[in-house]
Amino acid sequence: MELIIISGLSGAGKSVALRTLEDIGYVCIDNLPLFLLHDLALGLKQTRPAGGDGRGGTAIGIDARSGPDLLDQVPGVIETLATQGIAIRVIFLEADTPTLVTRFSETRRKHPLTSADRPLAEAIELERRLLGPLRAVAATQIDTSCTNVHELKELVRESLNRKGRGQAPILLQSFGFKNGIPTAADFVFDLRCLPNPHWQPALRPLTGMDQEVVDFLEASPEAMQMRGDLITFLDRWLPRFETDGRSYLTIGIGCTGGRHRSVYMVEALHRHFEAQGRQVLVRHRELG
């Protein structure tokens, strides 16, 4: 049988991940005391044989409140259970500190490790250190800094579905350099050298998904060469990342404002990868 552990930083999406598993048939237990993990797993092996579609499967949430001593023991417990025929698969969710600070500020929730003498940013870094042992044994690590709820749900479902498959799901993200580079991207490509539709008055209010902008860029030899070179590069190197065990890959495509060239290129890559049968998610950051 396989038991799923959902762990990660507070505010990174653990609750969303657990609800996603619950929706597809897993029994979910949040904030399990770690000293119960071994006995729970043995009991589940006897009473809940896991189905391939999630029915009968169990997922548990573990966070830093378990304490450093017990968290340090998790890799050993996982190894012991493996010898008893119980595979424990860890999905670890994280995000960069500025993103987590913003999320807690917007929701006005209290971080579980904050105190009178420990501000939010310090609590986040402490939690990151405490959860290091779980992150180290995670089969899947998902950075949610630039993902929304729907994308996270899709990534969690896909991480379960691709056991034994070679291809990792891809997140294609357009962005504008004027608003900063996505911190979670595995690849970042700069399209600012291409002709800019922004300087065409009729095209300025449009986006890279409008046919007029598409026609403008596809009339540019430079844009077509860039598209071909990106496809050749990604087709060659993405399999190497997958061989290295990556659970998903984020590709950032940027231009100045993130509305024309980068949007067009993301849509072109989306069509290319979907034609290969890949799982592809698209996010246009500057289009809202």
C-alpha positions as CSV (number, residue, x, y, z in Angstrom):
1,M,0.0,0.0,0.0
2,E,1.0,3.6,-0.4
3,L,0.4,6.4,2.2
4,I,0.7,10.0,1.1
5,I,2.2,12.6,3.4
6,I,1.3,16.3,2.6
7,S,3.8,18.6,4.2
8,G,5.4,22.0,3.6
9,L,5.4,25.6,4.7
10,S,2.4,27.2,6.2
11,G,0.6,29.3,3.6
12,A,2.1,27.2,0.7
13,G,-1.1,25.3,0.0
14,K,-1.2,22.2,2.2
15,S,-4.9,22.5,2.9
16,V,-5.7,22.9,-0.8
17,A,-3.6,19.8,-1.5
18,L,-5.4,17.7,1.2
19,R,-8.8,18.8,-0.1
20,T,-7.7,17.8,-3.6
21,L,-6.9,14.3,-2.4
22,E,-10.1,14.1,-0.4
23,D,-12.1,15.0,-3.5
24,I,-10.6,12.1,-5.5
25,G,-11.3,9.6,-2.7
26,Y,-8.5,9.7,-0.2
27,V,-9.2,9.6,3.6
28,C,-7.3,12.7,4.8
29,I,-6.0,13.3,8.3
30,D,-4.6,16.7,9.0
31,N,-1.8,17.6,11.6
32,L,-1.2,14.0,12.6
33,P,1.0,13.7,15.7
34,L,4.2,12.1,14.3
35,F,4.5,9.5,17.1
36,L,1.4,7.9,15.7
37,L,2.7,7.6,12.1
38,H,4.2,4.1,12.4
39,D,1.2,2.5,14.1
40,L,-1.3,4.3,11.9
41,A,0.5,3.0,8.8
42,L,0.6,-0.6,10.0
43,G,-3.1,-0.4,10.9
44,L,-4.0,1.0,7.5
45,K,-2.1,-1.8,5.8
46,Q,-4.5,-4.3,7.4
47,T,-7.7,-2.4,7.0
48,R,-7.5,-0.2,3.9
49,P,-5.9,-1.8,0.8
50,A,-5.2,1.2,-1.5
51,G,-7.0,1.4,-4.9
52,G,-5.3,2.8,-7.9
53,D,-7.7,5.6,-8.2
54,G,-7.4,6.9,-4.7
55,R,-10.4,4.9,-3.2
56,G,-9.2,3.4,0.0
57,G,-6.0,5.5,0.0
58,T,-5.0,7.7,2.9
59,A,-3.2,11.1,3.0
60,I,-2.0,12.8,6.2
61,G,-0.9,16.3,6.8
62,I,2.2,17.0,8.8
63,D,3.6,20.4,9.7
64,A,6.3,22.0,11.8
65,R,4.2,21.9,15.0
66,S,5.3,18.3,15.5
67,G,8.7,19.6,16.7
68,P,12.3,19.2,15.5
69,D,13.0,16.0,17.4
70,L,10.1,14.1,15.8
71,L,10.6,15.6,12.4
72,D,14.2,14.5,12.4
73,Q,12.9,10.9,12.8
74,V,10.6,10.9,9.8
75,P,13.1,9.6,7.2
76,G,13.9,6.7,9.5
77,V,10.3,5.9,10.0
78,I,9.7,6.0,6.3
79,E,12.6,3.6,5.7
80,T,11.4,1.2,8.4
81,L,7.9,1.1,7.0
82,A,9.2,0.5,3.5
83,T,10.8,-2.8,4.7
84,Q,7.3,-3.7,6.0
85,G,5.7,-3.2,2.6
86,I,4.3,0.3,3.2
87,A,5.4,2.9,0.7
88,I,5.1,6.5,2.1
89,R,5.2,9.2,-0.6
90,V,5.9,12.8,0.5
91,I,4.5,15.8,-1.4
92,F,6.2,18.9,-0.1
93,L,4.8,22.4,-0.8
94,E,6.8,25.5,-0.5
95,A,6.9,29.2,-1.6
96,D,9.4,32.0,-1.3
97,T,9.3,34.1,1.8
98,P,8.0,37.4,0.3
99,T,5.0,35.4,-1.2
100,L,4.2,33.8,2.1
101,V,4.5,37.1,4.0
102,T,2.0,38.6,1.5
103,R,-0.4,35.7,1.8
104,F,-0.5,35.9,5.6
105,S,-0.9,39.7,5.5
106,E,-3.8,39.4,3.0
107,T,-5.6,36.6,5.0
108,R,-4.7,38.0,8.4
109,R,-4.0,34.5,9.6
110,K,-1.4,33.8,12.3
111,H,1.6,31.8,11.4
112,P,1.8,28.8,13.8
113,L,5.4,29.6,14.8
114,T,5.1,33.4,15.3
115,S,5.3,34.7,18.9
116,A,5.8,38.0,20.8
117,D,9.6,37.8,20.0
118,R,9.5,36.1,16.6
119,P,8.1,38.1,13.7
120,L,6.5,36.5,10.7
121,A,9.6,36.4,8.4
122,E,11.7,34.8,11.1
123,A,8.9,32.2,11.8
124,I,8.8,31.3,8.1
125,E,12.6,30.7,8.0
126,L,12.4,28.7,11.2
127,E,9.7,26.5,9.7
128,R,11.7,26.0,6.6
129,R,14.6,24.7,8.7
130,L,12.4,22.5,10.8
131,L,10.9,20.8,7.8
132,G,14.2,20.2,6.1
133,P,14.1,16.4,6.8
134,L,10.7,16.0,5.2
135,R,11.7,18.1,2.2
136,A,14.8,16.0,1.7
137,V,12.7,12.8,1.4
138,A,9.9,14.3,-0.7
139,A,9.2,12.5,-4.0
140,T,7.4,15.7,-5.2
141,Q,8.3,19.3,-4.4
142,I,5.9,21.9,-5.6
143,D,6.8,25.6,-5.4
144,T,3.5,27.5,-5.2
145,S,5.0,31.1,-5.3
146,C,3.5,31.7,-8.8
147,T,0.6,29.2,-8.9
148,N,-3.0,29.8,-8.1
149,V,-5.4,27.4,-6.4
150,H,-6.6,25.7,-9.6
151,E,-3.0,25.2,-10.9
152,L,-2.0,23.7,-7.5
153,K,-4.9,21.2,-7.6
154,E,-3.9,20.2,-11.1
155,L,-0.2,19.7,-10.1
156,V,-1.2,17.6,-7.1
157,R,-3.5,15.4,-9.2
158,E,-0.9,15.1,-11.9
159,S,1.9,14.2,-9.4
160,L,-0.2,11.1,-8.4
161,N,-1.2,10.2,-12.0
162,R,2.3,10.2,-13.4
163,K,3.7,7.3,-11.3
164,G,5.8,5.3,-13.7
165,R,5.4,7.8,-16.5
166,G,8.4,9.7,-17.9
167,Q,6.9,13.1,-18.7
168,A,6.6,15.9,-16.1
169,P,3.7,18.4,-16.4
170,I,4.8,21.8,-17.6
171,L,3.7,25.2,-16.4
172,L,4.2,27.9,-19.1
173,Q,4.1,31.4,-17.7
174,S,4.3,34.7,-19.5
175,F,5.4,37.8,-17.6
176,G,6.7,41.3,-17.9
177,F,10.3,42.1,-16.9
178,K,9.1,45.4,-15.6
179,N,7.2,43.6,-12.8
180,G,10.1,41.2,-11.9
181,I,11.2,37.7,-12.9
182,P,9.1,34.7,-11.6
183,T,11.2,33.2,-8.7
184,A,10.0,29.6,-9.2
185,A,10.9,29.2,-12.9
186,D,13.2,26.4,-14.0
187,F,13.8,28.2,-17.3
188,V,13.5,31.9,-18.1
189,F,13.6,33.2,-21.7
190,D,13.9,36.9,-22.7
191,L,11.9,38.0,-25.8
192,R,12.7,41.7,-25.5
193,C,14.9,41.5,-28.6
194,L,11.9,40.8,-30.8
195,P,9.8,43.5,-32.6
196,N,7.4,45.0,-30.1
197,P,3.7,45.3,-31.0
198,H,3.4,47.9,-28.2
199,W,4.9,50.5,-30.6
200,Q,2.1,49.8,-33.1
201,P,-0.8,52.1,-32.0
202,A,-3.5,49.7,-33.4
203,L,-1.9,46.7,-31.5
204,R,-1.1,48.4,-28.2
205,P,-4.4,47.7,-26.5
206,L,-4.4,44.0,-27.7
207,T,-2.6,41.0,-26.3
208,G,-0.6,38.1,-27.8
209,M,-3.8,36.1,-28.0
210,D,-5.3,38.5,-30.5
211,Q,-5.0,37.5,-34.2
212,E,-3.6,40.9,-35.2
213,V,-0.7,40.5,-32.8
214,V,-0.2,36.9,-33.9
215,D,0.0,38.0,-37.6
216,F,2.4,40.9,-36.7
217,L,4.8,38.5,-34.9
218,E,4.6,35.7,-37.3
219,A,5.6,38.1,-40.1
220,S,8.8,38.7,-38.2
221,P,11.7,36.3,-39.2
222,E,13.3,36.9,-35.8
223,A,10.2,35.9,-33.9
224,M,9.8,32.7,-36.0
225,Q,13.5,31.9,-35.5
226,M,13.1,32.4,-31.7
227,R,10.1,30.2,-31.6
228,G,11.9,27.4,-33.5
229,D,15.0,27.7,-31.4
230,L,12.9,27.5,-28.1
231,I,11.1,24.5,-29.3
232,T,14.3,22.8,-30.3
233,F,16.0,23.6,-27.0
234,L,13.1,22.5,-24.8
235,D,12.4,19.3,-26.8
236,R,16.1,18.4,-26.3
237,W,16.5,19.3,-22.7
238,L,13.2,18.7,-20.9
239,P,13.7,14.9,-21.0
240,R,17.0,15.3,-19.2
241,F,15.2,17.2,-16.4
242,E,12.6,14.4,-16.3
243,T,15.2,11.8,-16.1
244,D,16.6,13.6,-13.1
245,G,13.2,13.1,-11.3
246,R,11.6,16.5,-11.6
247,S,7.9,16.3,-10.8
248,Y,7.0,19.4,-12.8
249,L,8.7,22.1,-14.8
250,T,8.0,25.9,-14.9
251,I,9.0,27.8,-18.0
252,G,9.0,31.6,-17.8
253,I,8.7,33.6,-21.1
254,G,9.2,37.3,-20.6
255,C,9.0,40.5,-22.6
256,T,8.9,44.1,-21.4
257,G,5.2,44.4,-20.4
258,G,4.2,40.8,-20.5
259,R,1.2,41.3,-22.7
260,H,2.2,40.8,-26.4
261,R,5.4,38.8,-27.3
262,S,5.6,36.6,-24.2
263,V,1.8,35.8,-24.4
264,Y,2.1,34.9,-28.0
265,M,5.1,32.6,-27.4
266,V,3.5,30.9,-24.4
267,E,0.4,30.1,-26.5
268,A,2.6,28.8,-29.4
269,L,4.6,26.5,-27.0
270,H,1.3,25.4,-25.4
271,R,0.1,24.2,-28.8
272,H,3.4,22.5,-29.5
273,F,3.6,20.6,-26.2
274,E,-0.1,19.6,-26.2
275,A,0.4,18.1,-29.7
276,Q,3.0,15.9,-28.0
277,G,0.5,14.7,-25.5
278,R,2.1,16.5,-22.6
279,Q,0.2,17.9,-19.6
280,V,0.5,21.7,-19.9
281,L,-0.7,24.5,-17.7
282,V,-0.7,28.1,-18.9
283,R,-0.6,31.3,-16.8
284,H,-0.4,34.8,-18.2
285,R,0.8,36.8,-15.1
286,E,0.2,40.3,-16.4
287,L,-3.2,39.5,-17.9
288,G,-4.7,38.8,-14.5
